[in-house]
Every structure is written in C-alpha cells, then in structure tokens.
Amino acid sequence: MNAGQQHLLDLYRAAQRGEAAPPAPGTHTVRTAREIQQWHHFRAVVTAPADRLPSRIRRAVRSAATALLRREAGAAGTRHGAPARLGS
C-alpha cells in the first residue's frame, strides 16, 4: 500500500467515525525540513567548540596515532634485545 492509498483509507475511516480528515501526504514536509535545519543551526551555536565533530575526529585521530606510536616504540625496544619499558 502506498502513501496515497493509505491516505484514502484514513480519510474513509475518519469520515466513518465523524473525525477531522488527516492531512494529505507531504503537507508538512517543507515545515519539517525547515525545523530540522533550525535545530542543526541551534545545536551548532550551543555546542562547545571542543565537542563539535571536527574536534572529536581530530582528538580520535591524535589518540590513535599516539597509541600506535607507543606500541611501535615498545615493539622496537624488544626487537633489539632491550626489555620493554613499563609505564608508570
């Protein structure tokens, strides 16, 4: 059943029950899209700069790179016969 058929069925049910007719499909699409856009603008204003997506990605990449370098440095020390250093 597509949206048009569902709407006709809802119209029929509303008429049988004496209720108000439901809005046609797509009636509030533009308003909903505008409200979503306004919500994203609002979130961009009230979100702290450190919590925004580019900052979160930058932190994740930096921590992953640091962990990778630490792991490689630890593995390099054990390859040459030197014991691996324990973290404090």
Helices and strands as residue ranges (DSSP letters): H 3-17, H 29-46, G 49-51, H 53-79
